[in-house]
Amino acid sequence: MFLETKGLTKHFGGLAAVSQLDISVKEGEIVGIIGPNGAGKTTVFNLITGFIRPTAGAVKFKGKEITRKKPHLIAKMGIGRTFQLAYLFPEFTVFENIVSSFNLHPKSGFWEALLKLPSYRRKEREILEQSEEILHLLGLEDVKHVLGKNLPHGHQKLLTMARALAIKPQVLLLDEPIGGMSLEEVKYAMTVIEKIRSKGITLLIVEHNMRIMALCDRVIVINFGNKIAEGSMREVRQNKEVMKAYFGREDAA
């Protein structure tokens, strides 16, 4: 399995934010994680990417356990992520934000950079070219020179995806990628996510807006940190436990 968790558990004090969670993601899939507020969805992302340590259980990527690795090492291995809030450099332009995100994979040594050797200049050109490709992939050309702080909300969300792509992820975890967007922005963001998948990137998505689940091959539903359903969106919508968790009733809509 490409990415998986086994018995993943996290306690905060006496409360279990995530409990004995088993999830699996195949290479090339788009898998959605949904659940009511406070279900533990973002905690799952934080556990996978090393931002918090689990109480028990394991996270594996391409068959190798990564449970207790630091976030920057997990990112270097090929697991990228975004956050609910749009983390960016507000005083940098859109293009500068993307270029700066390549620093996780430094291509130049100290002396190369200090002496501006031809190898350093070549590597810098490569970063600029790859940043242009990401800019084009996400359709941000028109705001290339706009400062991050001046971007509308939808573009800020897209820029966080662009920055995550700069680490060249094999798996990208998107935490509410369309949260707060207008209907038109949502439609555009969904086409962007499809483009990202077309580049061979596997996606794991947490989102409250159910529209995005139309892109998912499978959906995992969690509530109070427990997995209560898994399957197609149609299957989970008809699941009695899901109906009870969301609406307090067991009859499918």
ABEGO torsion letter per residue (X at the ends): XABBBBGBBBBBEABBABBGBBBBBBBGBBBBBBEBBGAGAAAAAAAAAGABBBABEBBBBGGBBAAABBAAAAAAAGBBBBBABBBBBAABBAAAAAAAAAAABBABBAAAAAAGBAAAAAAAAAAAAAAAAAAAAAGAAAAAABBAAABBAAAAAAAAAAAAAAAGBABBBBBGAABGBBAAAAAAAAAAAAAAAAAGBBBBBBBABAAAAAABABBBBBBGGBBABBEBAAAAAABAAAAAAAAGBABBX
